[in-house]
């Protein structure tokens, strides 16, 4: 149970930081930040073949890969929505 709560909190923080970097923070709710953080970690794990927060690893490298995946996810969403990356 603690791992689930920690996973959601870290996912929310990663999604929030990625939304600040990509300038989509004003359009995102807290729930969407969690979704972006968790899905971004899945994208990062798939692209880089590394451990992410989704695999239960809470190391610095897992956080960086998860953050990079969240940035890539937000860039792809912006590209599909707006036709350009902000």
Secondary structure by P-SEA (a helix, b strand, c coil): caaaaaaaaaaaaaaaaaaaaacccccccaaaaaaaaaaaaaaaaaaccccccccccccaaaaaaaaaaaaaaaaaaaaaaccccc
